[in-house]
Amino acid sequence: MAGERKEIPMSTTDRIPSASQRTVKASHMAWASSQTSILDAQDQLASWAERHGYDAVVGVRLIAKPGVRVIDWVIYGTAISWDA
């Protein structure tokens, strides 16, 4: 359906626990940042992964970079796509 986003799983490990039997077809370093919130940064990373055809993001890390008046939340990991 138009406008529906698929769920982009994220994991701090090298595999998504619920999909450990799947084979990785492609991977790409990915990151996003937000001055709004951690969840906004995570949503931005998921949106990027979905737009570019990835199925999940693994090895996710989060960094809080203090600025003058705000904190910049930076999230990064490896976007992966699976074999069919």
Secondary structure, 3 states (H helix, E strand, C coil): CCCCCCCCCECCCCCCHHHCCCCEEEEEEEEEEECCCHHHHHHHHHHHHHHCCCCEEEEEEEEEEECCCCEEEEEEEEEEEECC
